[in-house]
Amino acid sequence: MADSLRISLAQCNFHVGDISGNTARIIEAAHGAAGSGADLIVFTELALTGYPPEDLLLRPSLQKRVSQALSDIAEASHAIAIVVGYPLQTDDGLFNCAGIWYQGRCIGQYAKQELPNYQVFDEKRYFSQGSEPCVVDFRGVRLGLTVCEDIWFDAPVAQSVAAGAEMILNLNASPFHMGKHEERVALVRRHVESHKVPVLYVNQVGGQDELVFDGSSFAVAADGSTVLQLPSWEEAAAQVIYDEGRLQTLSASEPARCDELGDLYQALVLGVRDYVNKNRFPGVLLGLSGGIDSALTLAIAVDALGPERVRAVMMPFKWTSGMSKEDAALQAEAMGVKYQSISIEPMYATFMDALAEDFAGLKVDTTEENLQSRCRGVLLMALSNKTGSMVLTTGNKSEMAVGYATLYGDMAGGYGALKDVYKTKVFALAEYRNTISPVIPQRVIDRPPSAELAPDQVDEDSLPPYPVLDAILELYIEHDHSAEQIISAGFERDDVMRVLRLVDVNEYKRRQAPVGVRVTRRGFGRDRRYPITNGWKPGL
């Protein structure tokens, strides 16, 4: 047995598709770890391609690029062993692999056995399933390789231990949702308790379209204690030492983890930051209405990008209250962003004049309200086209669920910071953000929510109170409860049937909505795929 083995856990923010760039970062991190005394460095699942690469895996040139990257990693592995994830095409199919490279060659290669094919995952679309464990004797320590979903099942870990593994290395690309980190730690501890081997859990960090990865890598010793906890929401690396069967940290202290609201807020900030930066937008702009959704979105945008890259536009109409105008200006000043006010009344009047003949004799209804929203959408998209900045939409999950959003109006934009955040959580997050620094005027939080598209309008005129609405939505969307199950949980039948119908008939709107940060167990889009045209009726 080796005297000791120093292992570096590296959680990096890789860029999907940038194989050469990701490889360069892997090599740079490996050189740094070697310089600080590490014998081996562990990266994350599909680190070469970034995760999830989706149909990039089907590109004809993929394997050529991966082969070149692995050759470069082999060349860099003379001073340190490198454990990395990558796709591998063989005569038997395409596999999601983890390999150990040392002194210029691959000394062990493992193909992922458990391929997730639920919620945001569709790995069976691309990958063939592995079947064999991989245990590598490295400097006298037998290391078992596993990849992400493998750790959620007993068989892959049990196979490795049966093959002689003294330690399990688990390479992850595990996306965040609220409560996810605690689930991971509890799961790993169950494996440790069952098999009496330490586990190193290394997870990527960063935003990728609607997914956001929190990092939060950790190491659990054979006695079940967490000996290393890396920070969330940032790139980080730290070392553990395995010496005579004992796993210990080489870090001075464990970083404090965020609470639930802190985690949620940081997820939204990171999701926005990476979407904007990885897609090379110079900045963002948004409509700042004086309401709570746009107020929270502005705070997230500034925290993600800095005030110099954020522009806020108030677009008042005759129904816009003086309070809304004042509060929007106050927040823009507090956050130091570029701010302007452009009235939509002249353009609205022009549209109404053009439509006067067609609208003659018809009652005023939501058409006129939607036209206000579409005037605002046109303004924001024109500013976006001219400046290159991306429009951030400000709608929340509660609104998107029941269709309280206007196509080509407030839904117009490139990314939705709050798309997967229920309205009740919007209020909580606004209060949380103000504990960091008071940037959202308190009366924005306290006043009844209103779209201000009609006189004296408030959201709860046409919806159940948000605590009731959100509870119904969570049961229906995230837990797939039936109407009768939700009613039996104590909700009014009329409220339940109306809400469920609104969710079902507004799928066509959600298909046309921009992507946004996913933070719940089941968001709209990749998670929840319902047919637009269907005859399903809730409650039968």
N, C-alpha and C positions, 0 to 999 in steps of 0.2 A: 504494500500500500504506500502511496505517496505520503510524504510528511504532511503536506497540506495542499489544498487546491483552492486557488482564489478565482472566483467567478464574478464577472460583471454582468448586471442586468441592464439592458439598454432599451428604454422606451423612446422611440423616435417618431417624428411626424413626417411620414413618407408621402410622396406625391404620386397618386395613381397614374400609371403609364410612363412615368419618367424613370425608366430602368437604369439608364446610365447615371442620372443624378442620384437616385437612391443608392446605387452601388458605391458611388463616390462618398456618400455620407456614411455608409457602413464601414468602408475602409478607413475613413478618417476617425470614426469612433473606435474602431479596433486598434488603430495605432495609439490613440490616446489611452485606451485601457491598458495596452501592453506597457506603455510608458509609466503607468501608475502601479505596475506590478501584477496585473491580472494574468492568469494562465489561459482563461477562456472567457469569451464574451457571447451572450445570448441575445439575439434580436427577435423579431416578432414574425407572426404568420405572414407569408407572402410578402416579406419585406422588399424583395426585389421589384415587384410590380406595384406595391401598395395594395390596400384592400378597401373595398372589393373591386377587382379589375373588370368584372362583368364581361361583356362580349369582346373586350380586348384580348381575352384568352383565346378567342377564335381567330385572331389575326395570323396570317400565314408566316409572318416574320417573327412571331413571338419567341419561338424556341431558339432561333439564331441569336436574338438579343439576350435571352436568358443564359445561353451557353457562354457568350462573351463575358457577361457579368460574373458568372461562376468562375471563369478562368481568371478574371481580375481578382476575385476574392481569394482564390487558391494562391495566387502570387503574393497576396498580403498576409497569408496565414503562417508565415515562417516563425514569427515572434509570438504569436498567440493563436489559439484555436478559435474558430469562428462558427457559431451555430446560427443558421439563417434559414428563413422560409422562402420557397420559390415554387413555381409550377414546373412540372417535368413531363414532357411528352415522350412516351415510349410506344413500342408496338402494341402494348396492352391497353393503352389509353393515356389520358392526361391526369396527372396526380398532383395533389396538393402536398408538397414535400417539405420536410425539414432535414437539413444535412449538417454534418460537422466537417469542417475543412481545417486541415492542420498540415504544416510543412509541405504545402503545395499540392495536397491531394485530399480527396474526400475519404474520410475514415468511417463514415456511417451515414446512412440515408434511410429516412422513414417516410412512408406514405400514409397520410391521414385516413383513419378508418371510419370515423363517425362524421358523415357529411350532412350538415344541417340543411333542411329544406322546408323551412317554415318562417313565418313573419318576414323579416327582411332578407332572409337567406335563401338562396336557390343553388347551392353548390352541386346538386345532382344534375343540374343542367350542363355543368362543365366537366366535373371531375369523376374519375373512376375511384372505387373504394379500395383502400389498402386493406391488408389482412394480417400482416406479420409485425411483431414488435421489432424495435431496433435498440439494442443495448451496446454501448461502445465503452471499451476499457480505455480511459484516458488518464494517464499518469497514475494508474493504480486505483482509480475510482470508476465504477461502472455506472454509466449515465444512460437513462432511458428517455428516448425522445417521444413526445406526444404533441399534437397540434390542436389547440383551441377546444372544439366540441368533444374531443376525446376525453377531456377531463370531466365532462358532464355524465359520463358513463363509467361503469366499473371495469368492463372487460379490457380496454386498452392499457389501463394502469396495472391491472392484475397480470396481464400478459407480460408486461415489462418486468414486474417484480419476479414473476416466475422464471423469467430469462436471466435473472441475476442483478437487476437494477438496484443500486444503492440510493439513487436519487432520481427524481423525475423532473425533466425540463419540459415545460409546457409553453409553447409559442402561441400567442393569441392575437387575434384582431376582434376583440369583444366590444361591440358598441354599447354605449351608455344608455340606460334608462334609470329612472329614479329607483334607488334601492339596489342597483345591480352589484355594486362592490361588495355589499354585505352578503349577497347570495354567493358570490364567487368564493369569498373567504370561508364561509360555512361549508361549501362544497369541497374545497381543497382539504379542510381539516377532517372531513369525513374520510377522505382517501388516506390521509396520514394516519388517522386512528385505525383504519382497517389494515393498512399494509406496513405501517411503521417505517416509512421512508420519507425523507424531506421532499418538498415540492417547491420548485421555483416557477412562479407564474409571471410571465413577461407579456405585457399588453401594450399595443400601440396607442399613440395619442394623436389627436387632430381631428379636423372636420373633413368629411368627404360627402359632398352633396347634402342629402338630408341626414346622414349618419354622423355622429360625433363620438369619438373614442376618448375615454378619460385617462388612459394610462393606468395609474393606481397599481402598478406592478408590486408584487410582494413575494416574500419567501417564508415558508412555514417549515420549522424544524420537525424532527421525528417525534418530539414530545407534544406537538400541536401548537407550540407558541409561534407567533408571528415575529420573526427576528429582523425582518426588513420590510418597510412600507415606503415605496416611492411616492412622490407627490402626485396629485391629480392635476390635469389640465395644462401640463407643461412637459417639455422634453426633459429627461433626467436619466442619469446612470448612477449606479451605486454597486458596491461589491459585498459579497459574502465570502466567508472562508469555510471550507469543509475540512475538518481536521480530526482524524481518528474517529470518524463516525458522527461527529458533532458539527452542526451548522450554526455559524455565528455571523453577526453583521460586522462589517468593517466601517460602518457609518457611525458618526458621533451620536446622532439622535434620530428619532423617527419624526417626520413632518406631521403636523396636525392636519386632519382631514376636515373638509367643509361639512357643515350640517346640510340637511336636505335642500333648503332654499339656496344656500351658498353653492352647492353642487349644481343645482338647476340653473342658477344665474350664470355660473362659469361655463356651463355647457352651451348656453345660448350665445355668450360672448365668443367662445372659441369657434362655434359653428359659423357665425357671421364672419369672423376674422378670416378663417381659412377659405370660405367660399369666395370672398372678395379678393383676397390676395392670390390664391392659387389660380383664379380666373383672370387675374391681372387687371382688375378694375382700379382706376385711380382713386375712387371713393364711392360714397353712396349719397343719395338724397331721399327724403321722405316727406310726406304730407304731415305736418304737425297741427293737429286739430284743436288742441286744448283738452283732449280726452285722455283717458288713462292708457289706452293701447299704444297710441303714437308716442305718448310721453315715455313709456317704458322702452319702446323700440328705439327712441332717440338715445336714451341712456345706454342701452346695449351697444348701439352703433358707436358711440363715442368711446366707451370702454374698450371696444374691439379695435378701433382704428385710429383714435385720437380725434380731437375736435377739428383739426385742419382738413380732414378728409370727409367731413360730414356736413351736409347742407339741409336745412329745414325750411319748408315752405308752408306758410299759412294761406289757405285759399278760402276766404270767408264768403258767405252768402247772406241774404237778409235774415235767415234763421239762426245764423251764428251769433251766439251770445257775446256780450262784452267780456264776460268772465273768461270765456274760451280764448278770446284774442289776448287778453292780459296774461293768462297763465302760459300760453304758448310762448309769448315774448319773454316772459320771466325765465322759463326753463331754457330757452335758446341762449339767453344771456348768461345764465348760471353755468351752462355747459360750454360756452365759448365757441359755438358753431356759427357759420354763416346763416343768416336768417332774413327772409323777406316775406312780404304779404302781397298776394296777387288775387284780387277779387274775381270771382267767377260770374258775377252778375251780368256783365256785358255779353259774354259768350253764351250764357244760358238764355238770355233774351234773344240773341240771334238765332239760336236753335229753335226756340219756341215760335219765333216769327216764321221760320221756314216750315214748321210743322203745323201752323195755325189752321190751315184748311183741313188737314187730316184729323186734327184733334177737335174740331168744331163739334159742339154738342155732346162731347164725351166728358165724363166726370174726371176730376183730378184724382190720381191714384199713385201707386208706387212708380209709375212711369216718370213722372216729374221728379221724384226723389232720386231715381236711378240716373236721370239726366244730369243732376247736380254732381253726382259721384263721377260720372263719365267725363264731365268737363274737367274735373280735378285730375283724372287719369291721363287725359290728353296733355294737360299742362306738364305733369311730372314726366311723362314719356318724352315730350319735346325737349325738356331740360336735360334729360338723360341722353338723348340722341346728340344733342349739341355739345355736352361736356364730357361724355364718355362715362360718367358716374352711373352706377346701377341704382334703380329704384328699389328700396326696401318696402315691402307691403307691411301693413300693421295689423291685419286681422288675426284673431285668436282662434283656438280650436273650437270653442263653443259656437262662434259665428260660422265657421266653416262647416261645422257639423250640420247645422240647421239651415244653411243657405242664406244667412243674413250677411250677405256680401254681394257686391255688384260686379258682374262680369264686365271687363273692359273699363271698370271704374276703380274702386279701391282694391280690386284684385289684380290690377295691372302692375307688373313689376317683375323683378328677377329673383327675389328670395324673400321668404317670410320668416322673420325672426320668431314670431309667436305662433306659428302655424300649428304646433302641437302642444300649446299651453292653454289650458282651460281658463275661463275668465276669473274664476275664484283664485287661481294661482297667479294671474296677472296682478290682482290687488295685493296679494301676499308678496310678490316679487317687487312691486313698487315700494312697499313699506320696507322690504329688506334693503333695496338699493339706497334708500334714504338714510339707513343706519351707517352706510359707508360715507356718504356726504349728502346733504339735503339738496338734491337737484330737481326733484319733482314736487311742484307746489302741492301742499297738503290738501287743498280743496279739490284738486284734480282727482285725488284718491277718494275723498269723502263724498263728492257729489254723485247723484244717480247717473249711471251711464246713459248717454244719448248720442245718436248719430247726428242730431240737429239737422235733419232733412225736412222737418215739418214743425209748425209751431208747438211748443210745449211737449215735444216728443221725448219719451224715455223708453229704454229698451224693454223694461218689464211691463209696458203696456201691451206687448204682443208676445211675450215669452214668460214662462214661469220664473220666479226669482232665481238668480244664478246659482245659489247653492243647490237648489232642487234640480235645475236644468243640468248642471254638471254631474250630479250624482247619477241621474238617469243616463246621461251620455256615457259615463264611464262604464256602467253596467252593460250597456248595449254594445258599445264600440270595442272596449278592451276585454270584456269578459263574455261577450256573445250571449248574454242572457235574453231570454224570450220576453215578450210583453207581459205575459202572465207572471213570470218570475219577478220582474221588476215591480209589478203591481203588488205582488204578495210581500215584497220587501217594505211596503208601507207608502207607496206613492199613489197619487190620485190617478184613476184610470184615464180620465180625459187628458191629463197632462202627459201621461206615458204614451198614449196612442197618437197624440198630436206630435210629440217630439220624435217618436220613431218614424212617423210618416215623413216629417221634414228631413230627417237624416236620409231616408231611402230615396226620396225624389230629387235630392240635390247632389247625387253622385256626379251628374254631368258638369256641375260647376267645379267640383273638386278636381276632376280630371284636367281642367283648364287652369288650375291654380298653380302658381310657382312652387317649386320645392321649398322646404323650410326645415329647420332643425327638428329632429325627432328626439323626444326626451321621455315619452311614456312607453309603456309596454306595447302599445299598438297605435301607431300613427296612421294618418291617411296617406295613401300612395303605395309604397312597396309592401307595407304591412297588411293593408285591408283592400282587397281587390274584388269589388262587387260589380256586376254587370250594370251598365246604365239602363239598358232596355230589358226589363224583366217584369214578370207578373206576380212576383212574391208579395204576399200581404202579411204584415205583422199581426200576431195575435190569434192565428188559426192553429 
